[in-house]
Amino acid sequence: MSSDAYAIRHLAKAIANELANGGYIATYPEIRALDRAEGNLLCKKCSYPVSIQDAACPKCGTRQAIDGDGAFWKCVDCNMPISDPSTPKCPKCSGEKVRKAGPEPYECIKCGHGISDLEMPACPACGETRVVKRNHGHPSRTVVS
């Protein structure tokens, strides 16, 4: 094989790999999974991951979603964000226990954002100046169906 043919074949392989790894060539389920992962949206009612293109939650039909980074609760077993603490089971692992999100000892009284330094003048998320101590003695509770 000539060096030009080798170079062309090597370049073609590199381009194909870049397209595949860059997400330009994918199956529909891969595109949906990527969209859900990048969007980080959760159904407000059941915490199921949803896409921005979903008209309603595919699991429960609710038409409201929240940003997973803004969830105040997490599954104890898998650490997935949970939008509503009364959600019967974690959609990822079927765990039945939730805890307040974050390991911080304090939280903003208004929005629940974790605060580790009491010297902070205000909550970085909402600007509130009051904090409360988190109950880490009993950080989880069983969710009742």
N, C-alpha and C positions, 0 to 999 in steps of 0.2 A: 504494500500500500504506500502510495506517495505521501510525502509529508503534508502536502496541501489537503489531500483527502482526509488524512488523520486530523488535521487542524479543524477542518470543516465539521467532521463528525463530532469531535470533542466540543466545539462551539455549539453545535445543535443540541448535544446532550446537556450542556450547561444551561442553555436557554430553556429547554424542556423542564429541567429540574427547578429552575428559578420560577417558571410559571406555575408548576405544581406546588412548590413550597411557599410561593407568595400568595396562594389562594386564588389564582386566576383560573386554574383548572380544578374543578371540584364537583362532587355529586351534589344534588339538591339537599339531601340530609346533612351533608357536611356544611353546606352554606347556611342552613338553618341553625345548626349547632354553633357555628362561628358567630352568627348574628346574635344569638342568645348570649353567648359568652361575652362578646364585646359590648352589648347593650347593658348587661348586668341589671335587667329589670325583673322584678318579682310581682306575681299577682298579689294584690293587696289583701285578698281574702284567704287564699290557700298557700301562698308562698311559692307556687310553681314558677319556674323560670319562663318568662314570656319574651317575645320579640316585639320590637317597635312596630312591625308590620301586622301583628296579630290584632284583629278587631276585638277579640275577647280571649280570655284564658282558655287554652285547649282542654284544661282539666275541669274547671268549675263554671266557666262561662262569664265570670265577672269581667267588666269592662274597665277596671281601674288597675293601675300598676304603680309600684314605687321603685326607686333606685335601690338596688341591693346594698350599696354603701351607706344608705340612710336608715337601714333597718336597725332597730334598737334591741333586737333579740337574735340569738344564735342557737342552733341545735347543739346540745351538749356533746352528742356522739360524733358528728362530722364537721361541726363549726360552720354549717351553711347559714347564711342570713335568713331570718324568719320575719316576715312582715307583721304578723299578728300572733301574739302569744297563745291565743286560743285555737290556733291551727292544730287539728287533731294529731297529725303525724308529719314529720319532716318529709318533703317530697323527694329528697335525695336518698336517705337511708332508712326511712320509716321510724326514726327515733321519736320518742314521746316526751322528751324533756327539753326545755329551753332555758336559757340564762340570758341575763343582760349582756349585750355585746361589749367586748373590750375588757381587758384585765385591770383597767385603771381603778384606783380605790374610791374615786369620787366621780360624780356626773353632774352635768348641768341640770338645774332644776326645771328649766324650760324645755330643752330639746333632748336631754338624755345623753349628749355627747360626753365621752369619757374624759376626765380631767385627772392628770397625775400630779401636777404642780399647783399647789394652792396659792402660789405667788403670782399666777397669771392674773392680769387685771380683768379679763373677760373671756367668755367662751369663744373659741375661734370659729365655731359654727354659726352661732346666732347673736353673740355679743352680750348675753346675759352675764351678770356678775355674781349670781348666787349659785352655790353648789350644794349637793347633799352627798352623804356617804353611801356607797353602794353596799348592799347586804351580801358580803362574800362569805359570811358564815354559812349561809344557805343559798349558794349562787344559782341553784336550779329548782324548778318545781315541775311536778308532773302535769302535763296538759291533759285535761279531762275532755273526752270526746263528746 
